[in-house]
Amino acid sequence: MNEMIKPLSPSKAEQAKSLLKRAIRYQAELSKSPLAHEVIDRATPVVWFGNISSNNWVTIATNPSSKEFLDTDGTLLLGKKSRFYVSEFGASLEDYEKNDSQLESTIEMYSSYFERDTTYRSWFGKKNGAKLEGFLNGMGGSLYSTHNKKRVVHTDFFPIPTKSQMSRIRSKGNLFETQFAKDFIRDTLDFLSPSLVIVLGKEHCSRLALENEFSFNNAKSIKGFPDAQYQIGFYHQLGVPVVGLHFKPSEQFIGLGGSKVDSNGKSHGSYATKSALNFMGNEIKEEIMEVFGIAIN
């Protein structure tokens, strides 16, 4: 294992294995449902991305991209190209769930995700770059190992990778409303024990606002970027602040396309520059510190 990656404590390792087994069982159920065609053969669930540390921050998005497992030609990413564990050819999910060494290899790949050259940087961004990493840098955090920024771990509301983008799956709402999905994200957050939760996407903020454990203030815009809206909130179960971003780093940052302009005449494409993302992250950090009266890094 990479020297920068601290192994999980025995109790944490057991928790991680328990969460992974639950996700495997749900993937097996999905493989026998009308959505079986969306399940990627030999792909495995992704419970989290990155090296867990004390009081890390957590970002939450939708579900793992198919690009975490499939190359541009649709073949599996194997060997040195692998981003996550790929189950053995011909092995069932039931066999995989029972194999401790394979589960441990899976968990090790979660922890080392941002330490390897295979990181999906088109989505997360390069170290000290733009995209999600650029925004987090502005807040004082990073997905990558660094001595002067808060460690950030990523997770998803739904841990199963799908062939199609979740937004294109008609029954996606049903998936997020399952008891499995509701319980799993809560238990994953308990396991990750963040000191700050950052929710990526307006629809996810709305979904969480319906849950008793989450409360949000009204949405507002970042100064100078009127189309970048966000909400400050609180996760009562863990007693930690929440930021809800109504823009997605996976697209032209706010997902509206670079050719459009905001009410100030500023191109949406300019929202995605490293300097703009750093500024936005810093503005939100300042508000969190003002609202909660705490330093967050």
N, C-alpha and C positions, 0 to 999 in steps of 0.2 A: 504494500500500500504506500502511496505517496507520503513522504515524511511530514508534509504539512497537514495531513488528514489525521485527526485524532480518532482512534477507534471508539465506537459507542461503548458505554458502560454495559455490563452484563444485563442489567434491568432494562436499559434503553434498547439494547439489541433484541431482547425478547419482545418488547413492545413493537418494534419495527417489524419483526417477523410475524407477529400476530396481525398487524395491519395489512401486510403484504398478503398473507394467506386469505384474509377476508376479501381483498380485491381480486385475488386469483379465482376464488369461488364465484364471485359476481361475474367475472369475465367468462367463466365456464357457462353460467346461466345465460349470459348475453349471446354466447355462441350457439345456443339452442333456441333463440328467440327470432322474431321476424327481422331483427337487426343483425343477424349472424353474418350477413354479407359485409358489414362494416368492421367486423373484427379482423385484425391483421394476423394471419397465420404465423405462429411462433413468436409473436410479440408478447411482451409481459407487462403487467401494470407498472405504473410509475407513481410511487407514493410521494416522493419529493425529489428535488434537484439541489445538490450542494452540500457543503460541509456544515453540519449542525454545530453551533457553539452556544454558550450561555447567553440568554437574552438577545439572540439574533432576531432580525426582522424577518417577516414572511410576506412574500407577494403571492397572490392567488389569481390564477387565470381560469380558463375553461376546462381544457383537457389536453393531454400530450398530443403534439402534432404527429401525423403519420411520418413526417420527415425525421423524427427521432429514431425510426426503425427502417424506413425505406429510402433507397437511393433515388436519384432523379429518373432512372429507368424503371422504377417500381420493384427492383430486387431488394432483398434484405441487406442491411448494412451488417457485415460480418467481420470477424477478426479485428484488425487494427482500426477499421472504420466504425465499429460498433459504438453507439452512444449509451445503450443500455443492454441488459442481458437478453439474449435471444435463446429461447428454449431449444433443446436438441431436436433434430429432425425426427418426426414420427412420434415424439413424446406427447402425451396428453397433458392438459393442465392439471389434472389430478395427480399424475406422476410428478410433475414439477413441484406442486404444493408439498409433496411428501419428501422431497430431496433437500435436506438441510444445507448441504454444501452449495447447491444451486441458489437457494434462497440467500445465503450469505454472500455469494458472488453478486447477486442482484443488488443487495443493500450496499455493498462496497462500491458498486458503479453509481448508485445514487450519490454517495458521499463525495466521490472523486469527479463528479460530472464537470465542474467548472475548473478542474485542475488539468484536464486532458485537452488535447488539440482537436478533439471531435465535437466540442460544444457547438450547438446550433446558434452561431453568432448572428445569423441573419435575423433572428428573432430577439435574442437576449442582448446583442451588441457585444463588441470587443471590450476587453479590459480598458478602462479610461476612455471609452468611445462614446457613441451615441445610443439610440434606441432605449430600451429599459435601463441598461447600465448607466447611460448618461443622466437620466432622470434621478436614479438612485444616488449617483455621485453628487448631484446637487443637494440631496437631502443629507449627505454624509455617509452613505452606505455603498456597498459593492457586492456583486455576486461572486467576485473573485477574491483570492487571498491577498490581503493588503494590511499593512500595519496601522494605517491611519484612518481607516473607514470601518463602519459597522458591518459585520457580516450579514448578508441577506441570503435566505434560502427560499426557493420557489416551490410552490405546490399548485394543484389544480382542484377545482370543485368536483371533477370526475376523473378518476385515475386511469381510465382505460383509453388507450390510443384508438382512434377510429380512422378508417381510410379516407372518409370525407371530412371536411371541416365541420365542426359541430353546428355552425350556423346554417349549413345546408341540409342537415338532417331534420326532417319534418317533425319527428317525435322527440326532439331534443328536450322540450319542456317536460315531457313525461319522465325522461331520465333524471333530470335534476330534482324532480318532485318525489322520486322513490325514497323510501325510508333508508335504503342503503346509502344514497348520495348525501342525505341530510346528516345521518349519523357519522358517515365516514369523514366528511370535512371537519366536523366538530372534534372527532377523536384525533384526527391528524393534527389539528391546531393544538390540542392538548399535548400531544406527543412532542411537537416542535417547540412549544412553550415560548412564543415570540414576545418581545417587549413592544412591538408595533406590527400591525397588520395593514397591508396595502392591497386593496381590492381593485383589479383591473377590469373595468367595464361597467357601464351604467346599469345594464341588466342584472349584473351580479349584486350591485349595491341595492337595487330594488328588491331582489330576492331575499337578501339578508335582512333588509328593513322589516320584512314580514315576520322574522324570527324574534322571539322575546329577548334573546341574548345580545342582539345588536340594536343600537340606536344611532341615528344620523341627524346632523343639522341640515338645514336647507342647502341645496347646491349653490355654488358661487363660481365665478370665473377668476382665473389667475390674472393679476394686473398686467395689462399689455397684451394678453392673449385671450380675448373674449370667448373664443370657441373651445377653450380648454377648461372644462368645468370639473369641479371636484366637490366632495363632501368630507367633512370631519365627523368622526363618530367614535363609538366606544363599544368594545366587546366585553360585556359584563362578566361572562363566565371566567375570563382570564384577568379582567381588570386592566385592560391595555387599550391605548388609542388605536383608532382605525382611520385610514385615509381611503376614500373611494374615488378612483379616477374615472371620469366619464370619457376617456380617450384611450386608445389601445396602441401600445408600442409596436404591435405586429404589422401595422399598416403605416400610412403616412402619419404616424403617431396618433392622430385623433381619428384616423379612418375616414376622412372626408375627401381625400385626394389632393395632391399638390397643386392642381391648377385652380382650385377655388380660393376665394379670399374671404377674410372675416370683415366685421363691420368697420374695422380701421383700415381696410384695404391691404392688410397683410396676408401674403400667401400662406395657405395651410402647409405648404412644403417647408416654409421657414420655421414652422413649429418643431420640425424634426431635427434641426441642427443641434449639435452638441452644446453650443452656448445657450440656445433657447431651453433645452432640456435641463441643463444645469441650473438655469435661472428659475424655471418652474419648480424644480425640486427644492431649491433653497427657499422660495417663497412659501411653499407648503410647510416646510420644516419650521420656519419662523412662526407660522400661525399655530402649529401644533404646540410649540413651546409657549406661546401666548395663551392659548385656550387651556392647556393643562398645567402650565406653570412648571414644566419639567424640561430638562435637557434630554434630547433623544439620541445623542451619539457620544 
